[in-house]
Amino acid sequence: MRFIRSAIITLFITGTISAALPRIAVVSIDFDEFAPDSVIVGEVIDKLAESGRFQVVELGDDSFVDTSPDSLLSSLRTLSAARGIDVILAMEILYPEENDRTVFRNDSLLTYRTVSVDVLGRFYSSTATLIGTIRNTVTREEILPYSPDTYRLAILSARELASRAVLELFPIEVTFTASDSEVFTIPLGRDQGISKGTVMAVVASSTRIPDNIYEYEYLRSRGLLQIMCTEAGQSTARLISGRLVDGGTVTAIEQSAPAILFLEYSGLMMSVEPGTGLEDDIAEWSNNVRLGIETSKWGLSFGGGVTAGGLEHSSLIGIDLQLGTRIPLSSPSFGLRLSAGSELAFLMQDVRSNLLSSSATAVSVAAVADVTMEYLFSGHLGFQIGVSGVLGTAADSWTVREYSGNIRDAEPDELYYTELKQGPAGIHAGLMYFIF
């Protein structure tokens, strides 16, 4: 069954390359009296039309199929024949689910309510053959009293379902002859629904057993490409990972944005003001470890990471988010990433007084700018090194707890550092793994 379904999808998509766009329609089924209305159907139609992959057929009142599950397929076949439809998306909204949980926080009991709205989509061919099924959930949580707008959540869930379906069930697929250049042309363009920034996985393909060692070499093509610009019937692509063998036949299929997982050493200068009776102000070097992830699409990168490290008698945990651009310098090995964002750091240090029962804690906020050079020495694994600029607030208000339970601000003679400030510069280096 899975093979038949995959064959139907592949035949459906590859047929769009040389023929007119397939005609798709959206219907609302009402099995449990909680069905998508005209607004939700319209939102899904708009989302499918934006993809450029379909010719959307608006059915009007025929969008609302009021029938039993047993006669649904017969109704869809009749509708497809009457309106010339190639694919039908049958949508159903499941009843919202509500769950309450109570937590103890700041000497109070708080009750949170979680509300989930599920939208189920079934895609059928013109003969009412099931092509695929997608279920999408939107969840929101608030402190009681909370009156959720389940209708708005249903709209969001339906739009997300349409976006996922385009990529998961109807990805663009094309076969062409590869070249070993960094930038090359593929026979797909705007008329086939492809757009700038689209990411495609490429793998060698062959219709027969190779006759000699040279033809076996053609099967080594594998990698990831990204569309740089599009025309009506063709596009220019750049290889961002892997290797293509000149003259070999390859198949490229659309997928979601690639991601980069990295683990690195991060060193940063910190301005230090010692506590009373200690040395004068100095600049210390903070040694840290950073674990992060970033996605890349349309030449942009977005992600963040968690940093842990610190100085003698002091430690920090930082959480950062960054947005930037990834520039291929020499595909697919070298790339340059420019990014900027913000970081929230939680700092902790030992105390010098034995009258205190806790360490001293503080919080600082910083703006971060980063320049990183990437080098992939395999299809997925690589090395990165870069420099950072940091402009942040000083952590100069430290909180401690006494043995009596009293929480107060720390005195200068109780601390090793009365002030810690990140910046202005740092370096980082480590391993990266390209996920696609």
DRENDO-1510 file (C-alpha; in Angstrom, 1 decimal, always signed):
<recs>
REC; n; res; u; v; w
REC; 1; MET; +0.0; +0.0; +0.0 .
REC; 2; ARG; +2.8; +2.4; +0.8 .
REC; 3; PHE; +4.5; +1.7; -2.5 .
REC; 4; ILE; +1.2; +2.4; -4.4 .
REC; 5; ARG; +0.7; +5.6; -2.5 .
REC; 6; SER; +4.3; +6.7; -3.2 .
REC; 7; ALA; +3.9; +5.8; -6.9 .
REC; 8; ILE; +0.7; +7.9; -7.1 .
REC; 9; ILE; +2.4; +10.9; -5.5 .
REC; 10; THR; +5.5; +10.7; -7.7 .
REC; 11; LEU; +3.4; +10.2; -10.9 .
REC; 12; PHE; +1.2; +13.1; -9.9 .
REC; 13; ILE; +4.1; +15.5; -9.2 .
REC; 14; THR; +6.4; +14.6; -12.1 .
REC; 15; GLY; +3.4; +14.9; -14.5 .
REC; 16; THR; +3.1; +18.6; -13.5 .
REC; 17; ILE; +6.5; +19.4; -15.0 .
REC; 18; SER; +5.3; +19.1; -18.6 .
REC; 19; ALA; +1.6; +19.5; -18.2 .
REC; 20; ALA; -0.8; +22.0; -16.7 .
REC; 21; LEU; -1.0; +22.4; -12.9 .
REC; 22; PRO; -3.2; +19.8; -11.2 .
REC; 23; ARG; -6.6; +21.0; -10.2 .
REC; 24; ILE; -7.2; +20.8; -6.4 .
REC; 25; ALA; -10.3; +21.4; -4.4 .
REC; 26; VAL; -11.0; +21.6; -0.7 .
REC; 27; VAL; -14.1; +20.1; +0.9 .
REC; 28; SER; -15.4; +20.1; +4.5 .
REC; 29; ILE; -16.7; +16.9; +5.9 .
REC; 30; ASP; -19.1; +16.9; +8.8 .
REC; 31; PHE; -18.8; +13.5; +10.5 .
REC; 32; ASP; -19.2; +14.9; +14.1 .
REC; 33; GLU; -20.9; +18.3; +13.6 .
REC; 34; PHE; -17.7; +20.3; +14.2 .
REC; 35; ALA; -16.7; +21.0; +10.6 .
REC; 36; PRO; -14.6; +23.7; +8.8 .
REC; 37; ASP; -16.8; +26.6; +7.6 .
REC; 38; SER; -16.3; +28.8; +4.6 .
REC; 39; VAL; -13.7; +31.0; +6.3 .
REC; 40; ILE; -11.5; +28.0; +7.2 .
REC; 41; VAL; -11.9; +26.5; +3.8 .
REC; 42; GLY; -11.0; +29.8; +2.2 .
REC; 43; GLU; -7.8; +30.1; +4.3 .
REC; 44; VAL; -6.7; +26.7; +3.2 .
REC; 45; ILE; -7.5; +27.5; -0.5 .
REC; 46; ASP; -5.3; +30.7; -0.2 .
REC; 47; LYS; -2.5; +28.7; +1.3 .
REC; 48; LEU; -2.6; +26.1; -1.5 .
REC; 49; ALA; -2.8; +28.7; -4.2 .
REC; 50; GLU; +0.3; +30.5; -2.7 .
REC; 51; SER; +2.4; +27.4; -3.3 .
REC; 52; GLY; +2.1; +27.8; -7.0 .
REC; 53; ARG; +1.8; +24.0; -7.4 .
REC; 54; PHE; -2.0; +23.8; -8.0 .
REC; 55; GLN; -4.9; +25.3; -9.9 .
REC; 56; VAL; -7.4; +25.7; -7.1 .
REC; 57; VAL; -11.0; +25.0; -7.9 .
REC; 58; GLU; -13.4; +26.8; -5.6 .
REC; 59; LEU; -16.6; +24.7; -5.1 .
REC; 60; GLY; -18.8; +27.2; -3.3 .
REC; 61; ASP; -21.6; +25.4; -1.6 .
REC; 62; ASP; -20.3; +22.1; -2.9 .
REC; 63; SER; -17.4; +22.4; -0.5 .
REC; 64; PHE; -19.6; +21.2; +2.3 .
REC; 65; VAL; -20.1; +17.4; +2.0 .
REC; 66; ASP; -22.8; +16.2; +4.4 .
REC; 67; THR; -22.6; +12.5; +4.1 .
REC; 68; SER; -21.8; +9.4; +6.0 .
REC; 69; PRO; -18.3; +7.9; +6.1 .
REC; 70; ASP; -19.5; +4.9; +4.0 .
REC; 71; SER; -20.7; +7.1; +1.1 .
REC; 72; LEU; -17.9; +9.7; +1.2 .
REC; 73; LEU; -15.8; +8.1; -1.5 .
REC; 74; SER; -18.7; +7.8; -3.8 .
REC; 75; SER; -19.5; +11.5; -3.3 .
REC; 76; LEU; -15.9; +12.5; -4.0 .
REC; 77; ARG; -15.8; +10.5; -7.2 .
REC; 78; THR; -19.0; +12.2; -8.4 .
REC; 79; LEU; -17.7; +15.7; -7.5 .
REC; 80; SER; -14.3; +15.1; -9.2 .
REC; 81; ALA; -16.0; +13.9; -12.4 .
REC; 82; ALA; -18.4; +16.9; -12.5 .
REC; 83; ARG; -15.8; +19.6; -11.8 .
REC; 84; GLY; -12.7; +18.1; -13.4 .
REC; 85; ILE; -10.8; +17.8; -10.2 .
REC; 86; ASP; -7.5; +15.9; -9.9 .
REC; 87; VAL; -7.0; +16.1; -6.1 .
REC; 88; ILE; -9.4; +16.7; -3.2 .
REC; 89; LEU; -8.5; +17.7; +0.3 .
REC; 90; ALA; -11.2; +16.6; +2.7 .
REC; 91; MET; -10.9; +18.4; +6.0 .
REC; 92; GLU; -12.3; +17.6; +9.4 .
REC; 93; ILE; -11.9; +19.5; +12.7 .
REC; 94; LEU; -11.8; +17.3; +15.8 .
REC; 95; TYR; -13.4; +18.4; +19.0 .
REC; 96; PRO; -11.0; +20.7; +21.0 .
REC; 97; GLU; -9.3; +19.0; +24.0 .
REC; 98; GLU; -8.9; +20.8; +27.3 .
REC; 99; ASN; -6.6; +19.7; +30.2 .
REC; 100; ASP; -5.9; +21.5; +33.5 .
REC; 101; ARG; -2.8; +21.2; +35.6 .
REC; 102; THR; -2.0; +22.9; +39.0 .
REC; 103; VAL; +1.5; +23.9; +40.0 .
REC; 104; PHE; +2.9; +25.5; +43.1 .
REC; 105; ARG; +4.8; +28.7; +42.3 .
REC; 106; ASN; +5.8; +31.7; +44.6 .
REC; 107; ASP; +3.8; +30.4; +47.5 .
REC; 108; SER; +0.7; +30.2; +45.4 .
REC; 109; LEU; -1.3; +27.5; +43.6 .
REC; 110; LEU; -1.7; +28.3; +39.9 .
REC; 111; THR; -4.0; +26.3; +37.5 .
REC; 112; TYR; -3.0; +26.2; +33.8 .
REC; 113; ARG; -5.4; +25.2; +31.1 .
REC; 114; THR; -4.1; +23.6; +27.9 .
REC; 115; VAL; -6.3; +23.7; +24.8 .
REC; 116; SER; -5.5; +21.7; +21.7 .
REC; 117; VAL; -7.3; +21.9; +18.3 .
REC; 118; ASP; -6.7; +19.2; +15.7 .
REC; 119; VAL; -7.4; +19.4; +12.0 .
REC; 120; LEU; -7.3; +16.2; +10.0 .
REC; 121; GLY; -6.7; +16.3; +6.2 .
REC; 122; ARG; -7.2; +13.4; +3.8 .
REC; 123; PHE; -6.0; +13.8; +0.2 .
REC; 124; TYR; -7.8; +11.8; -2.5 .
REC; 125; SER; -7.2; +11.4; -6.2 .
REC; 126; SER; -10.0; +11.9; -8.7 .
REC; 127; THR; -10.9; +8.2; -8.3 .
REC; 128; ALA; -11.2; +8.7; -4.5 .
REC; 129; THR; -8.0; +6.8; -3.9 .
REC; 130; LEU; -6.4; +7.9; -0.6 .
REC; 131; ILE; -3.0; +9.7; -1.4 .
REC; 132; GLY; -2.1; +10.6; +2.1 .
REC; 133; THR; -3.3; +11.8; +5.5 .
REC; 134; ILE; -1.9; +14.7; +7.7 .
REC; 135; ARG; -3.0; +15.7; +11.1 .
REC; 136; ASN; -2.0; +19.1; +12.5 .
REC; 137; THR; -2.4; +20.3; +16.1 .
REC; 138; VAL; -2.2; +23.8; +17.6 .
REC; 139; THR; -1.9; +24.1; +21.3 .
REC; 140; ARG; -2.2; +27.1; +23.7 .
REC; 141; GLU; -1.7; +27.3; +27.5 .
REC; 142; GLU; -2.8; +30.1; +29.9 .
REC; 143; ILE; -3.4; +30.6; +33.6 .
REC; 144; LEU; -7.1; +30.3; +34.6 .
REC; 145; PRO; -9.4; +32.1; +34.1 .
REC; 146; TYR; -8.8; +31.4; +30.4 .
REC; 147; SER; -11.4; +31.4; +27.7 .
REC; 148; PRO; -9.6; +30.1; +24.5 .
REC; 149; ASP; -10.6; +31.2; +21.1 .
REC; 150; THR; -10.9; +27.7; +19.6 .
REC; 151; TYR; -12.1; +29.0; +16.3 .
REC; 152; ARG; -9.0; +31.1; +15.8 .
REC; 153; LEU; -6.9; +28.0; +16.8 .
REC; 154; ALA; -8.7; +26.0; +14.2 .
REC; 155; ILE; -7.9; +28.5; +11.5 .
REC; 156; LEU; -4.2; +28.4; +12.5 .
REC; 157; SER; -4.2; +24.6; +12.5 .
REC; 158; ALA; -5.8; +24.4; +9.1 .
REC; 159; ARG; -3.3; +26.8; +7.5 .
REC; 160; GLU; -0.4; +24.9; +9.0 .
REC; 161; LEU; -1.9; +21.7; +7.7 .
REC; 162; ALA; -2.0; +23.1; +4.2 .
REC; 163; SER; +1.6; +24.3; +4.4 .
REC; 164; ARG; +2.9; +20.9; +5.6 .
REC; 165; ALA; +0.9; +19.0; +3.0 .
REC; 166; VAL; +2.6; +20.9; +0.1 .
REC; 167; LEU; +6.0; +19.7; +1.3 .
REC; 168; GLU; +5.3; +16.3; +2.9 .
REC; 169; LEU; +2.8; +14.9; +0.3 .
REC; 170; PHE; +3.5; +16.9; -2.8 .
REC; 171; PRO; +7.2; +17.7; -2.9 .
REC; 172; ILE; +8.7; +18.9; -6.2 .
REC; 173; GLU; +10.8; +16.2; -7.9 .
REC; 174; VAL; +13.0; +16.4; -11.0 .
REC; 175; THR; +15.6; +14.2; -12.7 .
REC; 176; PHE; +18.4; +15.8; -14.7 .
REC; 177; THR; +22.1; +15.4; -15.7 .
REC; 178; ALA; +24.5; +16.6; -13.1 .
REC; 179; SER; +27.5; +18.8; -13.6 .
REC; 180; ASP; +30.5; +19.2; -11.3 .
REC; 181; SER; +30.2; +23.0; -11.1 .
REC; 182; GLU; +29.2; +24.9; -8.0 .
REC; 183; VAL; +26.3; +26.6; -9.8 .
REC; 184; PHE; +24.2; +24.8; -12.4 .
REC; 185; THR; +20.7; +24.8; -14.1 .
REC; 186; ILE; +17.8; +22.5; -13.4 .
REC; 187; PRO; +14.7; +22.1; -15.7 .
REC; 188; LEU; +12.2; +23.5; -13.2 .
REC; 189; GLY; +11.0; +27.0; -12.8 .
REC; 190; ARG; +8.2; +29.3; -11.6 .
REC; 191; ASP; +5.7; +27.5; -13.9 .
REC; 192; GLN; +6.2; +24.3; -11.9 .
REC; 193; GLY; +5.8; +26.0; -8.5 .
REC; 194; ILE; +9.5; +26.3; -7.6 .
REC; 195; SER; +10.6; +29.4; -5.8 .
REC; 196; LYS; +13.9; +31.1; -4.8 .
REC; 197; GLY; +15.3; +29.6; -1.6 .
REC; 198; THR; +13.8; +26.1; -2.2 .
REC; 199; VAL; +16.1; +23.4; -0.7 .
REC; 200; MET; +16.3; +20.1; -2.5 .
REC; 201; ALA; +18.1; +16.8; -1.6 .
REC; 202; VAL; +20.0; +15.3; -4.6 .
REC; 203; VAL; +20.9; +11.6; -5.1 .
REC; 204; ALA; +22.3; +9.6; -8.0 .
REC; 205; SER; +19.8; +7.6; -10.0 .
REC; 206; SER; +20.2; +4.9; -12.6 .
REC; 207; THR; +17.7; +3.0; -14.8 .
REC; 208; ARG; +20.1; +0.0; -15.3 .
REC; 209; ILE; +23.1; -1.8; -13.9 .
REC; 210; PRO; +26.4; +0.1; -14.8 .
REC; 211; ASP; +28.5; -1.5; -17.4 .
REC; 212; ASN; +31.9; -0.4; -16.2 .
REC; 213; ILE; +33.8; +1.4; -13.4 .
REC; 214; TYR; +33.2; +4.8; -15.0 .
REC; 215; GLU; +29.4; +4.4; -14.9 .
REC; 216; TYR; +29.6; +3.2; -11.2 .
REC; 217; GLU; +31.3; +6.6; -10.5 .
REC; 218; TYR; +28.1; +8.3; -11.6 .
REC; 219; LEU; +26.3; +6.7; -8.6 .
REC; 220; ARG; +28.4; +8.7; -6.1 .
REC; 221; SER; +26.4; +11.9; -6.6 .
REC; 222; ARG; +24.8; +13.0; -3.4 .
REC; 223; GLY; +24.2; +16.4; -1.7 .
REC; 224; LEU; +21.9; +19.3; -1.0 .
REC; 225; LEU; +21.2; +22.2; -3.3 .
REC; 226; GLN; +19.4; +25.5; -2.9 .
REC; 227; ILE; +17.6; +27.5; -5.6 .
REC; 228; MET; +19.2; +30.9; -6.2 .
REC; 229; CYS; +17.0; +32.3; -8.9 .
REC; 230; THR; +14.1; +31.2; -11.0 .
REC; 231; GLU; +12.7; +31.7; -14.5 .
REC; 232; ALA; +9.6; +30.5; -16.2 .
REC; 233; GLY; +10.9; +27.0; -17.0 .
REC; 234; GLN; +14.3; +26.7; -15.4 .
REC; 235; SER; +16.2; +27.6; -12.2 .
REC; 236; THR; +19.7; +28.2; -11.1 .
REC; 237; ALA; +20.9; +26.2; -8.2 .
REC; 238; ARG; +23.9; +26.1; -5.9 .
REC; 239; LEU; +25.3; +23.0; -4.2 .
REC; 240; ILE; +25.6; +23.7; -0.5 .
REC; 241; SER; +26.6; +20.2; +0.6 .
REC; 242; GLY; +27.9; +17.0; -1.0 .
REC; 243; ARG; +29.3; +16.3; -4.5 .
REC; 244; LEU; +27.8; +15.8; -7.9 .
REC; 245; VAL; +29.6; +13.8; -10.6 .
REC; 246; ASP; +29.7; +15.4; -14.0 .
REC; 247; GLY; +27.5; +13.5; -16.6 .
REC; 248; GLY; +25.6; +11.4; -14.1 .
REC; 249; THR; +21.9; +11.2; -13.8 .
REC; 250; VAL; +20.5; +12.6; -10.5 .
REC; 251; THR; +17.1; +13.1; -8.9 .
REC; 252; ALA; +16.4; +16.1; -6.7 .
REC; 253; ILE; +13.4; +16.2; -4.4 .
REC; 254; GLU; +12.2; +19.2; -2.3 .
REC; 255; GLN; +12.6; +19.1; +1.5 .
REC; 256; SER; +12.4; +21.4; +4.4 .
REC; 257; ALA; +15.2; +23.8; +5.5 .
REC; 258; PRO; +18.5; +22.1; +6.5 .
REC; 259; ALA; +19.7; +22.6; +10.0 .
REC; 260; ILE; +23.2; +22.9; +11.5 .
REC; 261; LEU; +23.9; +21.3; +14.9 .
REC; 262; PHE; +27.2; +22.6; +16.5 .
REC; 263; LEU; +29.2; +22.0; +19.6 .
REC; 264; GLU; +32.0; +24.4; +20.2 .
REC; 265; TYR; +34.4; +26.1; +22.6 .
REC; 266; SER; +33.6; +29.7; +23.3 .
REC; 267; GLY; +36.0; +32.2; +24.9 .
REC; 268; LEU; +34.9; +35.7; +26.0 .
REC; 269; MET; +36.5; +38.7; +27.7 .
REC; 270; MET; +34.7; +39.8; +30.8 .
REC; 271; SER; +35.2; +43.0; +32.8 .
REC; 272; VAL; +35.5; +42.3; +36.5 .
REC; 273; GLU; +35.1; +44.4; +39.6 .
REC; 274; PRO; +36.3; +42.5; +42.7 .
REC; 275; GLY; +34.7; +42.5; +46.0 .
REC; 276; THR; +35.9; +44.7; +48.9 .
REC; 277; GLY; +39.5; +43.9; +50.0 .
REC; 278; LEU; +40.4; +42.0; +46.8 .
REC; 279; GLU; +42.5; +43.0; +43.7 .
REC; 280; ASP; +41.7; +46.0; +41.5 .
REC; 281; ASP; +39.5; +45.9; +38.4 .
REC; 282; ILE; +40.7; +43.5; +35.8 .
REC; 283; ALA; +39.7; +41.8; +32.6 .
REC; 284; GLU; +39.2; +38.0; +32.8 .
REC; 285; TRP; +38.9; +35.4; +30.1 .
REC; 286; SER; +35.8; +33.3; +30.4 .
REC; 287; ASN; +36.0; +29.7; +29.1 .
REC; 288; ASN; +32.6; +28.3; +27.9 .
REC; 289; VAL; +31.0; +25.4; +26.0 .
REC; 290; ARG; +28.2; +26.2; +23.6 .
REC; 291; LEU; +25.6; +23.8; +22.1 .
REC; 292; GLY; +23.3; +25.2; +19.4 .
REC; 293; ILE; +21.2; +24.6; +16.3 .
REC; 294; GLU; +20.4; +26.8; +13.3 .
REC; 295; THR; +18.2; +26.4; +10.3 .
REC; 296; SER; +19.1; +27.8; +6.9 .
REC; 297; LYS; +16.7; +28.8; +4.1 .
REC; 298; TRP; +16.5; +31.6; +1.5 .
REC; 299; GLY; +20.1; +32.4; +2.4 .
REC; 300; LEU; +19.0; +33.2; +6.0 .
REC; 301; SER; +19.9; +31.4; +9.2 .
REC; 302; PHE; +17.9; +31.4; +12.4 .
REC; 303; GLY; +18.6; +29.6; +15.6 .
REC; 304; GLY; +20.2; +29.8; +19.0 .
REC; 305; GLY; +22.1; +28.0; +21.6 .
REC; 306; VAL; +22.9; +27.3; +25.3 .
REC; 307; THR; +26.3; +28.4; +26.7 .
REC; 308; ALA; +27.8; +27.2; +30.0 .
REC; 309; GLY; +31.1; +28.2; +31.6 .
REC; 310; GLY; +32.5; +31.1; +33.6 .
REC; 311; LEU; +35.5; +32.3; +35.7 .
REC; 312; GLU; +37.1; +31.1; +38.9 .
REC; 313; HIS; +34.5; +31.2; +41.7 .
REC; 314; SER; +31.8; +32.1; +39.1 .
REC; 315; SER; +29.7; +30.4; +36.5 .
REC; 316; LEU; +27.1; +31.3; +33.9 .
REC; 317; ILE; +24.4; +29.8; +31.7 .
REC; 318; GLY; +23.5; +31.8; +28.7 .
REC; 319; ILE; +20.6; +31.4; +26.3 .
REC; 320; ASP; +20.8; +33.2; +22.9 .
REC; 321; LEU; +18.8; +33.7; +19.7 .
REC; 322; GLN; +20.4; +34.9; +16.5 .
REC; 323; LEU; +19.3; +35.8; +13.0 .
REC; 324; GLY; +21.6; +36.2; +10.1 .
REC; 325; THR; +22.6; +35.2; +6.5 .
REC; 326; ARG; +24.7; +32.3; +5.2 .
REC; 327; ILE; +26.9; +33.1; +2.2 .
REC; 328; PRO; +28.4; +30.2; +0.2 .
REC; 329; LEU; +32.0; +31.2; -0.6 .
REC; 330; SER; +33.1; +28.0; -2.4 .
REC; 331; SER; +30.4; +25.4; -2.7 .
REC; 332; PRO; +30.0; +23.1; -1.0 .
REC; 333; SER; +33.0; +23.3; +1.4 .
REC; 334; PHE; +33.3; +26.9; +2.5 .
REC; 335; GLY; +30.6; +29.2; +3.8 .
REC; 336; LEU; +30.4; +32.5; +5.8 .
REC; 337; ARG; +27.7; +33.1; +8.3 .
REC; 338; LEU; +26.9; +36.6; +9.6 .
REC; 339; SER; +24.4; +36.9; +12.4 .
REC; 340; ALA; +23.2; +39.0; +15.3 .
REC; 341; GLY; +20.9; +38.6; +18.2 .
REC; 342; SER; +20.5; +38.7; +21.9 .
REC; 343; GLU; +21.5; +36.7; +24.9 .
REC; 344; LEU; +20.1; +36.3; +28.4 .
REC; 345; ALA; +22.7; +35.1; +30.9 .
REC; 346; PHE; +22.2; +33.7; +34.4 .
REC; 347; LEU; +25.3; +34.2; +36.6 .
REC; 348; MET; +26.2; +32.6; +39.9 .
REC; 349; GLN; +29.3; +33.0; +42.1 .
REC; 350; ASP; +30.6; +31.7; +45.4 .
REC; 351; VAL; +30.2; +33.8; +48.5 .
REC; 352; ARG; +33.0; +34.7; +50.9 .
REC; 353; SER; +30.9; +34.8; +54.0 .
REC; 354; ASN; +30.0; +31.6; +56.0 .
REC; 355; LEU; +26.8; +33.3; +57.2 .
REC; 356; LEU; +25.1; +32.8; +53.9 .
REC; 357; SER; +23.4; +29.6; +52.8 .
REC; 358; SER; +23.4; +30.1; +49.1 .
REC; 359; SER; +25.6; +31.3; +46.2 .
REC; 360; ALA; +25.0; +34.8; +44.8 .
REC; 361; THR; +23.0; +35.1; +41.6 .
REC; 362; ALA; +22.4; +37.8; +39.0 .
REC; 363; VAL; +21.1; +38.3; +35.5 .
REC; 364; SER; +22.5; +40.2; +32.5 .
REC; 365; VAL; +21.3; +40.9; +29.0 .
REC; 366; ALA; +23.6; +41.4; +26.0 .
REC; 367; ALA; +23.4; +42.1; +22.2 .
REC; 368; VAL; +25.6; +39.7; +20.2 .
REC; 369; ALA; +27.1; +40.0; +16.7 .
REC; 370; ASP; +28.9; +37.1; +15.1 .
REC; 371; VAL; +31.1; +36.3; +12.1 .
REC; 372; THR; +31.7; +32.6; +11.5 .
REC; 373; MET; +33.6; +30.7; +8.8 .
REC; 374; GLU; +32.4; +27.2; +8.0 .
REC; 375; TYR; +34.2; +24.3; +6.4 .
REC; 376; LEU; +32.5; +21.0; +5.5 .
REC; 377; PHE; +35.1; +18.2; +5.3 .
REC; 378; SER; +32.4; +15.6; +4.5 .
REC; 379; GLY; +28.8; +15.7; +3.3 .
REC; 380; HIS; +27.5; +16.4; +6.9 .
REC; 381; LEU; +30.4; +17.0; +9.3 .
REC; 382; GLY; +32.4; +20.1; +9.4 .
REC; 383; PHE; +34.4; +22.7; +11.4 .
REC; 384; GLN; +33.6; +26.3; +12.2 .
REC; 385; ILE; +35.5; +29.2; +13.7 .
REC; 386; GLY; +34.5; +32.7; +14.3 .
REC; 387; VAL; +34.7; +36.0; +16.3 .
REC; 388; SER; +32.0; +37.6; +18.3 .
REC; 389; GLY; +31.2; +41.1; +19.6 .
REC; 390; VAL; +29.2; +41.5; +22.8 .
REC; 391; LEU; +27.5; +44.6; +24.2 .
REC; 392; GLY; +25.7; +43.9; +27.4 .
REC; 393; THR; +24.6; +45.1; +30.8 .
REC; 394; ALA; +26.6; +44.6; +33.9 .
REC; 395; ALA; +25.7; +42.0; +36.5 .
REC; 396; ASP; +26.1; +44.2; +39.6 .
REC; 397; SER; +23.0; +43.4; +41.7 .
REC; 398; TRP; +23.6; +40.0; +43.4 .
REC; 399; THR; +21.0; +38.2; +45.5 .
REC; 400; VAL; +21.8; +35.9; +48.4 .
REC; 401; ARG; +19.9; +33.8; +51.0 .
REC; 402; GLU; +20.7; +33.7; +54.7 .
REC; 403; TYR; +20.4; +30.6; +56.9 .
REC; 404; SER; +17.3; +32.2; +58.4 .
REC; 405; GLY; +15.7; +32.0; +54.9 .
REC; 406; ASN; +15.8; +35.8; +54.3 .
REC; 407; ILE; +16.6; +36.8; +50.7 .
REC; 408; ARG; +18.5; +40.1; +50.3 .
REC; 409; ASP; +21.1; +41.9; +48.2 .
REC; 410; ALA; +24.7; +40.9; +48.8 .
REC; 411; GLU; +27.3; +43.2; +50.4 .
REC; 412; PRO; +30.6; +43.9; +48.5 .
REC; 413; ASP; +32.7; +42.2; +51.2 .
REC; 414; GLU; +30.6; +39.0; +50.8 .
REC; 415; LEU; +31.4; +38.6; +47.1 .
REC; 416; TYR; +34.4; +37.7; +45.0 .
REC; 417; TYR; +33.0; +39.9; +42.2 .
REC; 418; THR; +30.7; +42.9; +42.8 .
REC; 419; GLU; +30.3; +43.3; +39.0 .
REC; 420; LEU; +30.7; +41.1; +36.0 .
REC; 421; LYS; +30.2; +42.3; +32.4 .
REC; 422; GLN; +30.5; +40.3; +29.2 .
REC; 423; GLY; +32.4; +41.7; +26.3 .
REC; 424; PRO; +33.5; +43.3; +24.2 .
REC; 425; ALA; +34.9; +40.5; +22.1 .
REC; 426; GLY; +35.3; +36.7; +22.0 .
REC; 427; ILE; +36.2; +33.7; +19.8 .
REC; 428; HIS; +34.6; +30.4; +19.2 .
REC; 429; ALA; +35.5; +27.2; +17.4 .
REC; 430; GLY; +34.1; +23.7; +17.2 .
REC; 431; LEU; +32.4; +21.0; +15.2 .
REC; 432; MET; +29.2; +21.3; +13.2 .
REC; 433; TYR; +26.9; +18.7; +11.7 .
REC; 434; PHE; +24.7; +19.4; +8.7 .
REC; 435; ILE; +21.3; +17.8; +9.1 .
REC; 436; PHE; +19.3; +17.1; +5.9 .
</recs>
